């Protein structure tokens, strides 16, 4: 197995930031064993069927197919989530919005949370898993994405309310204590949309010419769906902090600020309703 990993690592070096990790995970998946076994027993041989499966997986990964899609799963906030090409692969940096939401609702009882554009359900399920008594509503405009979220909720035995809705379209008259969103915020002309991100749903990534199309809608409309002093948290690009704060201030939010990720980059808008 060690030679297969070494060869695949060299193959993936030009297209992956973590070629060895990718190779180990994909060999483990092909062989039906754990990654730790792959690492611990490099001298172990594999059959032709496993080798063939592994080589096909490596070829797909070399074509920028995310490892999470090849494995059919991704860990997020210590939860194992099913993912497929109908949903965005949850990113580690998105855990920041979960942590921020948990801080905000720590003293709220009862509490109603809305997750906009839930995709795989990552944010909604993480919040509900940590705060079982919270009522969490998760919406998405994609029926396929909601099906993935529903399977994840069932697998984790976490109860969230799932609704098909284009942002606030199906939520007339409903108000929440906290609204969270990880909307599309990549600029339409960003080369990544045509290269490394091309296998993920464009609807979850493409934020228009300046990356702010969806964020404008959310910031403008969320204020009428928040309880007094309720909170809005929105993930955005690391160069969009100032622009998103201005949108929030113009819309009438108070206590507008930006949370930075572990690398010190602007990542999440946090603002409160009047």
C-alpha positions in Angstrom: 0.0 0.0 0.0 2.9 2.3 0.7 4.0 2.3 -2.9 0.5 3.1 -4.1 0.3 6.0 -1.7 3.7 7.4 -2.8 2.8 7.2 -6.4 -0.6 8.8 -6.0 0.9 11.5 -3.8 3.2 12.5 -6.7 0.3 12.4 -9.1 -1.8 14.7 -7.0 1.0 17.1 -6.0 0.2 19.6 -8.8 -3.5 19.8 -8.1 -4.1 19.2 -4.4 -3.0 21.1 -1.3 -2.9 17.8 0.6 -1.8 15.1 -1.8 -0.7 12.5 0.7 -3.8 12.9 2.9 -6.0 12.6 -0.2 -4.1 9.4 -1.3 -4.4 7.8 2.1 -8.1 8.6 2.4 -8.9 7.3 -1.1 -6.9 4.1 -0.7 -8.6 3.5 2.6 -12.0 4.0 0.9 -11.1 1.7 -2.0 -9.9 -1.1 0.3 -12.7 -0.7 2.9 -10.2 -0.1 5.7 -9.3 2.9 7.9 -6.7 5.5 7.0 -4.7 4.5 10.1 -4.4 1.0 8.7 -3.1 2.4 5.4 -0.5 4.3 7.4 0.4 1.5 9.8 0.9 -1.3 7.2 2.6 0.2 4.1 3.9 -3.3 3.2 0.4 -4.8 2.9 -0.5 -5.8 -0.7 -3.9 -5.1 -2.2 -5.8 -6.9 -4.9 -6.3 -5.9 -8.5 -9.9 -4.8 -7.8 -8.8 -2.4 -5.0 -6.0 -1.1 -7.1 -8.3 -0.4 -10.0 -10.8 1.4 -7.8 -8.1 3.4 -6.2 -6.6 4.5 -9.6 -10.1 5.6 -10.7 -10.5 7.7 -7.6 -7.1 9.2 -8.0 -7.9 10.1 -11.6 -11.1 11.9 -10.5 -9.3 13.7 -7.7 -6.6 14.8 -10.2 -9.6 16.4 -12.1 -10.4 18.5 -9.0 -13.4 16.4 -7.8 -13.5 17.1 -4.1 -12.4 14.2 -1.8 -15.6 14.6 0.1 -17.6 13.8 -3.0 -15.4 10.8 -3.7 -15.9 9.5 -0.2 -19.5 10.6 0.0 -19.0 12.3 3.4 -17.4 15.2 5.2 -16.8 15.8 8.9 -18.1 19.2 10.2 -18.1 20.3 13.8 -17.4 16.6 14.8 -20.5 15.5 12.9 -20.1 13.0 10.0 -22.2 14.4 7.1 -23.3 12.9 3.8 -22.4 15.1 0.8 -22.9 14.8 -2.9 -22.6 17.1 -5.9 -26.0 18.7 -5.1 -24.6 20.4 -2.0 -21.5 22.5 -1.2 -18.8 20.7 0.7 -18.7 22.1 4.2 -15.5 24.1 4.9 -13.6 24.2 8.2 -13.9 28.0 8.3 -17.6 27.8 8.4 -17.4 26.3 11.8 -16.8 29.9 13.0 -20.4 30.8 12.3 -21.6 27.9 14.3 -19.4 28.9 17.2 -20.6 32.5 17.0 -24.3 31.4 16.9 -23.8 29.2 19.9 -22.3 32.1 21.8 -25.2 34.3 20.9 -27.9 31.9 21.9 -26.1 30.7 25.1 -28.4 32.6 27.4 -31.6 32.5 25.2 -34.4 30.2 26.3 -36.4 29.4 24.3 -34.6 30.2 21.1 -35.6 30.0 17.4 -32.8 29.8 14.8 -33.1 30.0 11.0 -30.4 28.6 8.7 -30.7 30.1 5.2 -29.4 28.0 2.3 -28.7 25.0 4.5 -27.3 22.7 1.8 -26.2 19.5 3.6 -27.6 20.9 6.8 -24.1 21.4 8.3 -24.7 24.6 10.2 -28.3 23.8 11.3 -27.4 20.3 12.5 -24.3 21.5 14.3 -26.3 24.1 16.2 -29.1 21.7 17.0 -26.7 19.0 18.1 -25.0 21.4 20.5 -28.3 23.0 21.7 -31.0 20.3 21.6 -33.7 22.5 23.0 -33.3 25.1 20.3 -35.9 25.1 17.5 -33.9 25.2 14.3 -35.4 25.8 10.9 -33.3 25.2 7.8 -34.3 26.3 4.3 -32.9 25.7 0.8 -34.2 26.4 -2.7 -32.9 23.0 -3.8 -35.1 19.9 -3.2 -32.0 17.7 -3.8 -30.0 19.6 -1.2 -32.9 19.3 1.3 -33.0 15.5 0.7 -29.3 15.3 1.7 -30.0 17.4 4.8 -32.9 15.2 5.7 -30.8 12.1 5.5 -28.1 13.7 7.6 -30.6 14.7 10.2 -32.0 11.2 10.3 -28.6 9.6 10.5 -27.6 11.9 13.4 -31.0 11.7 15.1 -31.1 15.5 15.2 -34.5 17.1 14.7 -34.6 20.2 12.5 -37.4 21.7 10.5 -36.6 21.5 6.8 -38.4 23.7 4.3 -38.0 24.4 0.6 -37.7 28.2 0.3 -35.8 30.7 -1.8 -34.3 32.6 1.1 -37.4 34.1 2.9 -39.9 33.2 0.2 -41.8 30.6 2.3 -41.3 32.3 5.6 -43.9 35.1 5.6 -44.8 36.3 9.1 -42.2 34.2 10.8 -39.6 35.7 13.1 -36.4 34.3 14.6 -34.0 35.1 17.4 -31.0 34.3 15.3 -30.6 34.0 11.5 -27.4 32.4 10.1 -26.4 32.1 6.5 -23.5 30.9 4.4 -24.7 32.2 1.0 -22.9 32.2 -2.3 -20.2 35.0 -2.2 -17.6 34.1 -4.9 -17.4 36.7 -7.7 -18.7 35.5 -11.0 -15.4 36.2 -12.7 -13.3 34.3 -10.1 -11.3 31.8 -12.0 -11.9 29.2 -9.3 -15.5 28.8 -10.4 -14.3 27.4 -13.7 -11.5 25.3 -12.2 -11.1 24.0 -8.6 -14.8 24.7 -7.7 -16.4 23.6 -10.9 -17.7 20.3 -9.5 -19.6 22.0 -6.7 -23.1 23.6 -7.3 -22.7 27.0 -8.8 -25.9 28.2 -7.0 -24.1 27.7 -3.7 -21.0 29.6 -4.8 -21.6 32.3 -7.5 -22.5 35.6 -5.7 -22.7 37.7 -8.8 -20.3 40.4 -10.2 -19.1 41.6 -6.8 -20.0 38.4 -4.9 -22.7 40.2 -2.8 -25.9 39.5 -4.7 -27.3 37.0 -2.2 -25.8 38.8 0.8 -27.7 42.0 -0.2 -31.0 40.1 -0.3 -30.3 38.4 3.1 -29.2 41.6 4.9 -32.2 43.6 3.5 -34.9 41.0 4.2 -33.6 39.4 7.4 -34.3 42.4 9.6 -38.1 42.0 9.1 -37.7 38.3 10.2 -35.8 39.0 13.4 -37.2 39.4 16.8 -36.2 42.8 18.4 -32.5 42.5 19.3 -32.2 39.3 17.3 -29.0 38.5 15.6 -27.9 38.1 12.0 -24.7 36.2 11.2 -23.5 35.9 7.6 -20.4 34.3 6.3 -18.6 36.2 3.5 -15.4 36.4 1.6 -12.3 37.6 3.4 -12.1 40.8 1.3 -15.8 41.6 1.7 -16.0 42.6 5.4 -16.2 46.4 5.0 -18.7 46.2 2.2 -21.0 43.8 4.1 -20.8 45.9 7.3 -21.9 48.9 5.2 -24.9 47.0 3.8 -25.9 46.1 7.4 -25.5 49.6 8.7 -27.5 51.0 5.7 -30.3 48.5 6.4 -30.6 49.7 10.0 -28.9 47.0 12.0 -27.1 47.8 15.3 -23.8 46.6 16.8 -22.4 45.8 13.4 -19.1 44.0 13.4 -17.0 41.3 11.7 -15.6 38.1 13.2 -12.2 37.0 12.0 -11.2 33.4 11.3 -8.2 31.6 12.8 -6.0 33.2 10.1 -7.1 36.7 11.1 -9.2 37.2 7.9 -12.7 38.8 7.9 -15.2 35.9 7.8 -18.6 36.5 9.5 -20.9 39.5 9.8 -22.6 39.8 13.1 -25.3 42.4 13.6 -28.4 42.9 15.7 -31.9 44.1 14.8 -33.4 47.2 16.4 
